[in-house]
Amino acid sequence: PNKVCLHGGHQGFDKKLFVASDASVEHGVAAVKMTYVSPDGEEGFPGAIEVGVTYSLTDDDSVAIKFEAVLTEGIESVFNPTNHTYWNLTGFEEPTVHNHICSIPATHVMAMRSDLPMIPTGQLQSVIGTALDFASHPRKYGECIDGFDKETVRGYDHAYVTSTAPTEHLRQVACVWSELSGLRLTVMSDQPVLVMYTGNWISDKLVGKYGKRYGNYAAVALETQRFVNAVNIPKYRSQVLLHPGDIFTHNVVYKLDIVN
């Protein structure tokens, strides 16, 4: 009804059964590769796509994720995967991420349509001096999160632009830490966009490990990807199109350490 295809449709890849295989020897560390073939027409997308996602645990306390995809049937399709892991670096000792401190080097976000607040346009909007500014200096999410409209975005759910296109090498796109636990999360990626979502719509009916009940702002997701809505934005459209012979790759690393 809102004309938005979010999370891959009604049954995105998060609801599909992948085939797992041990990839430790190939990657030289503990690793597992998950594969899935999305058939032609699934969720309205044309073409069949063979998808591979490899999760590796490195010696420096990082989780490295590599997305790969090829079009095995058809002439063209759309592909723009991401990782939607939620993080609360206090282990939910603090029930929200309001006190988490965040730093993002990106100085622009994708501007959003006024009639559909969650749909980005092709325009870039400066964050400097606004509630979206995590580039000028690190800040706590709670500093400005209550100023967002409670009927639409409710908090941070914005596409930070870290480059104009995928890059050859990983670079730091975000850093989040907790003074309570001392844990720091550093995100490195070769993708041009980071969507930061502060769990603005997490149901309080969800109960996690150790009986912890979740709710709004319980955790933050840091989702690296190609430009959001790129298929409808001519200058970014080619980034998310798959053709026969194309090999799609996307790398992201989530590194944990202790703040000194």
Residue, then its C-alpha position, 0 to 999 in steps of 0.5 A: p500500500n505504501k508503494v515501497c519494496l523494503h527488505g526484498g519484498h513480502q518474503g525477502f532473503d531473510k526469510k529464505l532457506f540458504v544452503a550452508s557450507d564450510a568455507s574455512v579452508e578457502h578463507g584461511v579463518a573460520a568461515v561459512k558460505m550461505t548460498y541461495v538461488s532466487p528464481d525468475g519472478e520471485e517478489g516480482f524481480p526478473g531473472a534468476i540470481e545465484v546468491g552467495v554470502t560468506y561470513s568469516l571470523t577473523d583473528d582481530d575480533s571482526v566479522a567479515i561479510k562478503f556478498e556475491a551474485v551472478l545472473t544465471e537466467g534472464i537479461e537484467s535484474v536488480f540486486n542491492p543486498t545489505n546486512h541488518t544486524y542490530w547492535n546494543l553494545t551494553g548487552f541491553e544493560e541500557p534498554t536503548v542506544h540513546n547513550h551510544i556515541c556515534s561517528i560517521p565521516a560522511t557529510h551528506v545523506m540522500a535527500m528524501r521525498s516530501d510526499l514519501p519521507m522514506i524514499p530517497t531522491g537523487q539529491l544529496q543533502s548536507v548534514i553539517g550543523t544538523a541533527l544528522d551530523f556525526a561528521s563534525h564530532p561524535r555525538k550520542y544518539g539521544e542528543c537529537i533523536d526526540g526531535f524527529d517526527k514521531e509519525t514518520v521516521r521517529g529517529y535515524d533512518h537515513a542513507y549516509v553517502t560515503s562515496t559516489a560508487p563502490t570502491e576497490h578497498l575497504r574504508q571506515v564508514a562508521c564507529v559506534w561505542s558505549e562508555l558503559s561497556g567500553l565496547r566499540l564497533t567499527v564498520m568498514s565497507d567498499q560500498p557507497v552508502l551506509v543506512m543507519y537505523t536506530g530501531n525506531w519501530i522495534s516491537d515491544k512484543l519481541v523478547g530476546k536472550y535472557g528474557k530481555r524485552y526489546g522496543n523502540y531504539a533498543a539497538v542500531a543497525l548499520e547497513t552498507q549498500r549501493f544507493v537506496n532507490a537507485v533503480n529509480i535514479p538514473k545516475y545511480r541505476s547501473q550500480v544495482l543492475l545485474h546482467p549476464g556475465d556481471i559478478f556482483t560483490h559487496n564487502v563489509v567488516y564489523k570489528l569489535d574492540i575495547v575503547n581505551 
